Amino acid sequence: MEDPFKYAHEREDEIIWMSQNTNELDTSPLIQRKILSAVKSKKYALYPHQKGHLGLRETLLKDLGLENGFDGIITNGAIEASYFLTRAILNKGDNVIASDPSFMPIHHQIRLCGADPKEIYVYKDPYHMTVDEINEAVDDSTKAVLLIDPLNPLGSSYTRDEVKGVCEIAEDNDIWVIDDITYRDFAYDHTLATEFVPERTFLIYSFSKNCGFAGMRLGAVIIPDNMFDEISRWRSNPLSANILAQVGAKVALETKSQWLPEMLEQSRKNQKIIKKAIDNTDGVHLPVFPSNTNMFVIDIQETGLDPDDIQEVLLKQHDIFVRGGTYVSTKAGENFVRASFTVPEPQVKKFAEIFPEVIEKMR
Ligand SMILES: Cc1ncc(COP(=O)(O)O)c(C=O)c1O
């Protein structure tokens, strides 16, 4: 099959991008203005400060309520943060408790360290790892738990009690918690693992989804203060990340209370529009609704269709780009397609109209 991303990028402006959980909804016009003004004053001619430019790191720590006891490094997306964090804490033969489905690129990074992601199958109620399952999976080689909360692709998230339970396991077994909070701002409720085990938690943070900065490539890792030197010497890029992105991200965080509620409202309205269409389509359903992220999984098992075929037809015939499940699940990927809904409402409406027709026609 031709690379769908090549196909989609060649038609970038016509495509409805529901494939990568990007966010095209409105945030604040101030963000664009600040970035444009930074362009005009040629800020991009300078390197940013190594740890993060113009107080972005401090602003992020404040946003997370972690001003004391923590430090951070601004990175080229969350994906760079998990890359060098895994390098720093894992050795050959270690394992990391993780889920399947999951955001698999981190599992790949774990394998690059010679370690093993020990995957708990979660394509079943409650659609994320349970505290008992994690407890059973821990062994002498376990070095960390990868808690992606809320979880890509399912949209499930962990309650405060569950996060506490995971942290107690980490404490009892002397292991790290890698808390990937990429979708935190979309959640109805969210608890940071730092609340319970601050000294053994690393937070993986992204500006791609909440701020709609995917193309700007900006993220961070938040580290217990005393671990800073040990982790930062592994960083893949000691020269920091795009300065324009950092200027924009700082304003985005500072003004979050002015734009996030409205953005979330639209995102949640979009979910409902799709839910209605799914409910009216035979053989498909949403295992998790409402989603705590900006995406969900659409289960297609009863249709007997191949998710990659659905992806192909939607993309090639309707300019709608969703993702077949195999990208985010080795074991359950054939059961679903993943669609994100932080695209403009007219595009969501088009999806809601086309998707049932495509399923009907294909089977
Ligand atoms: C759970 C999770 N972590 C990390 C990332 C990577 O984010 P970034 O764009 O900041 O590299 C993604 C991207 O989809 C993700 O879903």
The ligand as a MOL file (V3000), in Angstrom:
LIG
                    3D

  0  0  0     0  0            999 V3000
M  V30 BEGIN CTAB
M  V30 COUNTS 16 16 0 0 0
M  V30 BEGIN ATOM
M  V30 1 C 0.7200 9.3590 24.3480 0
M  V30 2 C 1.5830 10.1650 23.4600 0
M  V30 3 N 2.8010 10.5220 23.8790 0
M  V30 4 C 3.6170 11.2630 23.1100 0
M  V30 5 C 3.2260 11.6920 21.8570 0
M  V30 6 C 4.1680 12.5310 21.0410 0
M  V30 7 O 3.8460 13.8770 21.1720 0
M  V30 8 P 4.7270 15.0350 20.5290 0
M  V30 9 O 4.0100 15.4880 19.3030 0
M  V30 10 O 4.7950 16.0950 21.5690 0
M  V30 11 O 6.0730 14.4630 20.2170 0
M  V30 12 C 1.9720 11.3340 21.3650 0
M  V30 13 C 1.5510 11.7450 20.0240 0
M  V30 14 O 0.5310 11.3810 19.5000 0
M  V30 15 C 1.1310 10.5470 22.1920 0
M  V30 16 O -0.0920 10.1830 21.7900 0
M  V30 END ATOM
M  V30 BEGIN BOND
M  V30 1 1 1 2
M  V30 2 1 2 3
M  V30 3 2 2 15
M  V30 4 2 3 4
M  V30 5 1 4 5
M  V30 6 1 5 6
M  V30 7 2 5 12
M  V30 8 1 6 7
M  V30 9 1 7 8
M  V30 10 2 8 9
M  V30 11 1 8 10
M  V30 12 1 8 11
M  V30 13 1 12 13
M  V30 14 1 12 15
M  V30 15 2 13 14
M  V30 16 1 15 16
M  V30 END BOND
M  V30 END CTAB
M  END
